[in-house]
């Protein structure tokens, strides 16, 4: 599943430890169902990744 985490904070003067903490918090909230990724909000639960050709 694709997740929606913006790691661009590194370019906005956040440190790697700060961003790591944010990422871990995000993953825990996602895993617990507290939040949903954008695809889930759009009711898209299946996604083919790196597949050549037609995907049904």
Backbone bond lengths (Angstrom), bond angles and torsions (degrees), N, CA, C in turn:
res aa  C-N    CA-C-N  psi(-1)  N-CA   C-N-CA  omega(-1)  CA-C   N-CA-C  phi
1 X - - - 1.448 - - 1.526 108.18 -
2 X 1.296 115.11 137.27 1.455 120.44 174.76 1.525 108.34 -73.07
3 X 1.299 117.06 141.01 1.459 119.63 173.73 1.516 108.80 -117.59
4 X 1.311 116.12 156.03 1.460 121.47 -174.76 1.524 110.04 -107.82
5 X 1.312 115.84 80.99 1.458 120.25 178.71 1.520 108.71 -120.36
6 X 1.302 116.50 127.04 1.452 121.76 -179.34 1.526 109.93 -91.67
7 X 1.322 115.91 104.39 1.462 120.56 178.27 1.522 111.53 -86.77
8 X 1.320 116.69 5.37 1.450 121.42 -179.88 1.517 113.71 -66.34
9 X 1.324 116.54 -7.77 1.462 119.75 177.01 1.517 112.47 -58.41
10 X 1.330 116.53 -25.44 1.473 119.57 177.05 1.526 110.82 -61.92
11 X 1.320 115.85 -29.42 1.463 119.75 178.87 1.522 111.88 -84.46
12 X 1.328 115.73 -7.86 1.466 121.30 -178.36 1.522 111.27 -112.64
13 X 1.325 115.81 31.87 1.469 124.08 174.41 1.518 114.99 70.87
14 X 1.330 118.86 21.04 1.459 119.83 170.63 1.520 107.71 -86.45
15 X 1.319 115.44 148.12 1.459 119.14 178.67 1.524 109.44 -85.64
16 X 1.315 115.98 161.28 1.462 120.66 178.15 1.536 111.08 -60.68
17 X 1.343 120.07 -42.71 1.465 119.12 177.16 1.535 113.09 -61.20
18 X 1.333 117.41 -38.62 1.466 120.33 177.62 1.525 110.74 -63.23
19 X 1.321 115.37 -45.65 1.452 120.57 -179.09 1.528 110.80 -67.52
20 X 1.319 116.82 -36.98 1.466 120.73 176.89 1.518 110.69 -61.59
21 X 1.331 117.37 -44.09 1.469 120.99 177.90 1.530 111.22 -61.82
22 X 1.334 116.75 -42.03 1.468 120.64 177.95 1.523 110.85 -63.08
23 X 1.335 116.37 -40.59 1.454 120.45 -179.42 1.526 111.02 -65.82
24 X 1.322 116.84 -44.11 1.465 120.44 179.37 1.520 110.24 -63.01
25 X 1.324 118.26 -42.82 1.466 121.63 176.41 1.525 110.78 -60.08
26 X 1.338 116.37 -42.50 1.456 121.43 179.49 1.527 110.61 -61.95
27 X 1.338 116.92 -47.61 1.467 120.94 -178.93 1.520 110.96 -62.92
28 X 1.323 117.94 -40.74 1.466 120.78 179.25 1.531 111.23 -64.75
29 X 1.324 117.17 -41.98 1.464 120.59 177.25 1.518 110.79 -64.68
30 X 1.317 116.67 -39.48 1.456 122.06 179.37 1.533 110.57 -66.13
31 X 1.320 116.44 -45.89 1.467 120.93 -178.63 1.525 112.15 -66.29
32 X 1.322 117.24 -31.27 1.464 120.79 -178.76 1.527 111.97 -83.22
33 X 1.336 116.59 -9.06 1.459 120.01 -178.91 1.516 113.65 86.29
34 X 1.311 116.73 4.39 1.471 121.17 179.87 1.527 111.13 -64.30
35 X 1.335 115.86 -35.67 1.466 121.00 175.95 1.522 108.62 -129.34
36 X 1.330 116.34 163.60 1.460 122.28 176.53 1.519 108.96 -124.74
37 X 1.326 115.48 150.39 1.454 119.19 175.02 1.524 108.66 -76.61
38 X 1.317 116.95 164.10 1.462 121.82 -176.11 1.522 111.99 -58.09
39 X 1.330 117.84 -39.08 1.466 120.42 -179.78 1.528 110.88 -61.46
40 X 1.327 117.45 -40.90 1.462 120.67 178.77 1.520 111.25 -66.30
41 X 1.313 116.92 -37.80 1.463 120.52 178.19 1.519 110.84 -63.01
42 X 1.341 115.97 -29.48 1.459 121.35 178.80 1.530 111.68 -91.68
43 X 1.338 116.69 8.85 1.465 123.95 179.61 1.528 112.04 62.80
44 X 1.325 116.56 35.54 1.463 122.38 176.48 1.525 107.09 -110.44
45 X 1.331 116.07 101.47 1.462 119.92 -174.33 1.524 113.23 -105.84
46 X 1.315 118.04 -10.60 1.457 120.94 -179.46 1.521 108.73 -119.80
47 X 1.315 115.67 138.54 1.453 119.78 -176.62 1.520 108.88 -149.62
48 X 1.311 117.41 127.11 1.461 121.36 175.77 1.521 108.36 -88.34
49 X 1.295 115.69 127.89 1.461 120.28 -178.02 1.522 109.44 -111.67
50 X 1.315 115.98 130.35 1.468 122.84 175.05 1.526 112.60 55.09
51 X 1.306 116.36 45.84 1.450 120.29 178.19 1.521 108.66 -111.60
52 X 1.317 116.39 131.33 1.469 121.39 176.54 1.515 109.03 -84.38
53 X 1.312 116.59 146.05 1.453 120.95 174.70 1.512 112.90 88.95
54 X 1.307 114.44 -165.86 1.458 122.13 -175.56 1.519 110.79 -76.51
55 X 1.338 115.83 136.55 1.453 121.89 176.64 1.508 108.00 -118.62
56 X 1.310 117.20 124.00 1.456 121.36 179.19 1.499 111.01 -104.92
